[in-house]
């Protein structure tokens, strides 16, 4: 704004000098006035160049602002999607937790009190992880190899067996191929082989 005002001022000066050319009587004064006009024209050219550079810079800044606003909008969209996904996952987890708590409440009365007490004591010491499956004769949590005698006792399932290293309750999970097939009572869709063919 100041530069534009200054440019107008120098244009007025140039016009004034040009009007004075007609009143000059000596060559020296004439040359001096022409020099003043030339210097003023240079000042005007510099001011106009500065104004042009400012306008270009302003355009670049405006483009950067538009780009930043677009990027901000995209990021806000991504954040909304992530927030919605996280809320949906939270709802799913809360539902599962509610179902598990109901199952737990139903199972607790069926566990002998002394076994439940052992489980709770171990869970308290091990941040809630009181059980460890035995995989390939190793405790899955601490990776200690289980002695053969302890494995025999574990397979017999006569008592609670704990890991000698981490103290968690060991259990054996049969692989699916070892599971016994369900009998006719467990599987109502199974046909009786002894029934006569139709």
RODRENMAR-142349 format. One record per residue (C-alpha): x, y, z; residue number from 1. Coordinates in steps of 0.5 Angstrom, whole numbers, plus 2048, in hexadecimal, padded with zeros to 3 digits. Last residue first. Layout:
<pavexs>
{px X	py Y	pz Z	i NUM} .
...
</pavexs>
This chain:
<pavexs>
{px 7BA	py 73D	pz 808	i 198} .
{px 7C0	py 73A	pz 80B	i 197} .
{px 7BE	py 737	pz 812	i 196} .
{px 7C1	py 73B	pz 818	i 195} .
{px 7C8	py 738	pz 81B	i 194} .
{px 7CC	py 73D	pz 818	i 193} .
{px 7C8	py 743	pz 81C	i 192} .
{px 7C8	py 749	pz 818	i 191} .
{px 7CC	py 74F	pz 81B	i 190} .
{px 7C8	py 756	pz 81B	i 189} .
{px 7C7	py 755	pz 822	i 188} .
{px 7CE	py 756	pz 824	i 187} .
{px 7D0	py 756	pz 82B	i 186} .
{px 7CB	py 750	pz 82C	i 185} .
{px 7CD	py 74C	pz 826	i 184} .
{px 7D5	py 74C	pz 829	i 183} .
{px 7DA	py 752	pz 827	i 182} .
{px 7E0	py 750	pz 824	i 181} .
{px 7E6	py 750	pz 829	i 180} .
{px 7EB	py 756	pz 828	i 179} .
{px 7F2	py 754	pz 826	i 178} .
{px 7F1	py 757	pz 81F	i 177} .
{px 7EF	py 75E	pz 822	i 176} .
{px 7F6	py 75E	pz 826	i 175} .
{px 7F5	py 75D	pz 82E	i 174} .
{px 7F6	py 763	pz 832	i 173} .
{px 7FA	py 761	pz 839	i 172} .
{px 7FA	py 765	pz 83F	i 171} .
{px 7FF	py 768	pz 843	i 170} .
{px 7FD	py 76D	pz 849	i 169} .
{px 802	py 773	pz 849	i 168} .
{px 808	py 773	pz 84E	i 167} .
{px 80D	py 776	pz 849	i 166} .
{px 813	py 771	pz 84A	i 165} .
{px 810	py 76A	pz 84D	i 164} .
{px 80A	py 76B	pz 849	i 163} .
{px 804	py 769	pz 84D	i 162} .
{px 800	py 762	pz 84D	i 161} .
{px 7F9	py 762	pz 84F	i 160} .
{px 7F7	py 75B	pz 851	i 159} .
{px 7F4	py 755	pz 84E	i 158} .
{px 7F5	py 757	pz 847	i 157} .
{px 7F8	py 750	pz 845	i 156} .
{px 7FC	py 754	pz 83F	i 155} .
{px 7FF	py 759	pz 844	i 154} .
{px 801	py 754	pz 848	i 153} .
{px 805	py 751	pz 843	i 152} .
{px 807	py 757	pz 840	i 151} .
{px 80A	py 759	pz 847	i 150} .
{px 80E	py 752	pz 847	i 149} .
{px 811	py 754	pz 840	i 148} .
{px 813	py 75A	pz 843	i 147} .
{px 811	py 761	pz 83F	i 146} .
{px 815	py 765	pz 83B	i 145} .
{px 815	py 76C	pz 83D	i 144} .
{px 813	py 771	pz 838	i 143} .
{px 810	py 776	pz 83D	i 142} .
{px 809	py 777	pz 83A	i 141} .
{px 808	py 771	pz 835	i 140} .
{px 80B	py 76C	pz 83B	i 139} .
{px 80E	py 767	pz 836	i 138} .
{px 80D	py 75F	pz 835	i 137} .
{px 80B	py 761	pz 82E	i 136} .
{px 806	py 766	pz 830	i 135} .
{px 803	py 766	pz 837	i 134} .
{px 7FE	py 76C	pz 838	i 133} .
{px 7FF	py 771	pz 83D	i 132} .
{px 7FA	py 773	pz 842	i 131} .
{px 7FA	py 779	pz 848	i 130} .
{px 7FB	py 77F	pz 843	i 129} .
{px 7F8	py 784	pz 848	i 128} .
{px 7FE	py 788	pz 849	i 127} .
{px 802	py 782	pz 84B	i 126} .
{px 802	py 783	pz 853	i 125} .
{px 7FA	py 784	pz 853	i 124} .
{px 7F9	py 77F	pz 84E	i 123} .
{px 7FD	py 77A	pz 852	i 122} .
{px 7F8	py 77B	pz 859	i 121} .
{px 7F2	py 77B	pz 855	i 120} .
{px 7F3	py 775	pz 851	i 119} .
{px 7F5	py 771	pz 858	i 118} .
{px 7EF	py 774	pz 85B	i 117} .
{px 7EB	py 772	pz 856	i 116} .
{px 7EE	py 76B	pz 857	i 115} .
{px 7EC	py 76B	pz 85E	i 114} .
{px 7E5	py 76D	pz 85D	i 113} .
{px 7E3	py 768	pz 858	i 112} .
{px 7E1	py 76B	pz 851	i 111} .
{px 7DA	py 76A	pz 84F	i 110} .
{px 7D8	py 770	pz 853	i 109} .
{px 7DD	py 774	pz 84E	i 108} .
{px 7DA	py 772	pz 848	i 107} .
{px 7D4	py 776	pz 847	i 106} .
{px 7D7	py 77C	pz 849	i 105} .
{px 7DD	py 77B	pz 845	i 104} .
{px 7D8	py 77A	pz 83F	i 103} .
{px 7D4	py 781	pz 841	i 102} .
{px 7DB	py 784	pz 841	i 101} .
{px 7DD	py 781	pz 83A	i 100} .
{px 7D7	py 784	pz 837	i 99} .
{px 7D8	py 78B	pz 83A	i 98} .
{px 7DF	py 78B	pz 838	i 97} .
{px 7DD	py 789	pz 831	i 96} .
{px 7D8	py 78E	pz 831	i 95} .
{px 7DD	py 793	pz 833	i 94} .
{px 7E2	py 791	pz 82E	i 93} .
{px 7DD	py 792	pz 829	i 92} .
{px 7DB	py 799	pz 82B	i 91} .
{px 7E3	py 79B	pz 82B	i 90} .
{px 7E4	py 798	pz 824	i 89} .
{px 7DE	py 79D	pz 822	i 88} .
{px 7E1	py 7A3	pz 826	i 87} .
{px 7E8	py 7A1	pz 823	i 86} .
{px 7E5	py 7A1	pz 81C	i 85} .
{px 7E1	py 7A7	pz 81D	i 84} .
{px 7E7	py 7AB	pz 81F	i 83} .
{px 7EB	py 7A8	pz 819	i 82} .
{px 7E6	py 7AB	pz 814	i 81} .
{px 7E6	py 7B1	pz 818	i 80} .
{px 7ED	py 7B2	pz 818	i 79} .
{px 7EE	py 7B0	pz 810	i 78} .
{px 7E8	py 7B6	pz 80F	i 77} .
{px 7EC	py 7BB	pz 813	i 76} .
{px 7F3	py 7B9	pz 810	i 75} .
{px 7EF	py 7BA	pz 809	i 74} .
{px 7EC	py 7C1	pz 80B	i 73} .
{px 7F3	py 7C3	pz 80E	i 72} .
{px 7F6	py 7C1	pz 807	i 71} .
{px 7F1	py 7C6	pz 804	i 70} .
{px 7F2	py 7CB	pz 809	i 69} .
{px 7FA	py 7CB	pz 808	i 68} .
{px 7F9	py 7CB	pz 800	i 67} .
{px 7F5	py 7D1	pz 800	i 66} .
{px 7FA	py 7D4	pz 805	i 65} .
{px 7FF	py 7D2	pz 801	i 64} .
{px 7FC	py 7D5	pz 7FA	i 63} .
{px 7FA	py 7DC	pz 7FE	i 62} .
{px 802	py 7DC	pz 800	i 61} .
{px 804	py 7DB	pz 7F9	i 60} .
{px 7FF	py 7E1	pz 7F7	i 59} .
{px 801	py 7E5	pz 7FC	i 58} .
{px 808	py 7E4	pz 7FA	i 57} .
{px 806	py 7E6	pz 7F3	i 56} .
{px 803	py 7EC	pz 7F5	i 55} .
{px 809	py 7EE	pz 7F9	i 54} .
{px 80E	py 7ED	pz 7F3	i 53} .
{px 809	py 7F1	pz 7EF	i 52} .
{px 809	py 7F7	pz 7F4	i 51} .
{px 811	py 7F7	pz 7F4	i 50} .
{px 811	py 7F7	pz 7ED	i 49} .
{px 80C	py 7FD	pz 7ED	i 48} .
{px 811	py 800	pz 7F2	i 47} .
{px 817	py 7FF	pz 7EE	i 46} .
{px 814	py 802	pz 7E8	i 45} .
{px 811	py 808	pz 7EB	i 44} .
{px 818	py 809	pz 7EE	i 43} .
{px 81B	py 808	pz 7E7	i 42} .
{px 816	py 80D	pz 7E5	i 41} .
{px 818	py 812	pz 7EA	i 40} .
{px 820	py 812	pz 7E8	i 39} .
{px 81E	py 813	pz 7E1	i 38} .
{px 81A	py 819	pz 7E2	i 37} .
{px 81F	py 81C	pz 7E7	i 36} .
{px 824	py 81B	pz 7E1	i 35} .
{px 820	py 81E	pz 7DC	i 34} .
{px 81F	py 824	pz 7E1	i 33} .
{px 827	py 825	pz 7E2	i 32} .
{px 828	py 824	pz 7DA	i 31} .
{px 822	py 82A	pz 7D9	i 30} .
{px 826	py 82E	pz 7DF	i 29} .
{px 82C	py 82D	pz 7DC	i 28} .
{px 829	py 82F	pz 7D5	i 27} .
{px 827	py 836	pz 7D7	i 26} .
{px 820	py 839	pz 7D7	i 25} .
{px 81B	py 833	pz 7DA	i 24} .
{px 814	py 835	pz 7DA	i 23} .
{px 812	py 830	pz 7D5	i 22} .
{px 815	py 82B	pz 7D9	i 21} .
{px 811	py 82D	pz 7DF	i 20} .
{px 80B	py 829	pz 7DD	i 19} .
{px 810	py 822	pz 7DC	i 18} .
{px 812	py 823	pz 7E3	i 17} .
{px 80B	py 824	pz 7E6	i 16} .
{px 809	py 81E	pz 7E2	i 15} .
{px 80F	py 81A	pz 7E5	i 14} .
{px 80E	py 81D	pz 7EC	i 13} .
{px 806	py 81A	pz 7EC	i 12} .
{px 809	py 813	pz 7E9	i 11} .
{px 80E	py 813	pz 7F0	i 10} .
{px 808	py 815	pz 7F4	i 9} .
{px 803	py 80F	pz 7F1	i 8} .
{px 809	py 80A	pz 7F2	i 7} .
{px 80A	py 80C	pz 7F9	i 6} .
{px 803	py 80B	pz 7FA	i 5} .
{px 803	py 804	pz 7F7	i 4} .
{px 809	py 803	pz 7FB	i 3} .
{px 806	py 805	pz 802	i 2} .
{px 800	py 800	pz 800	i 1} .
</pavexs>
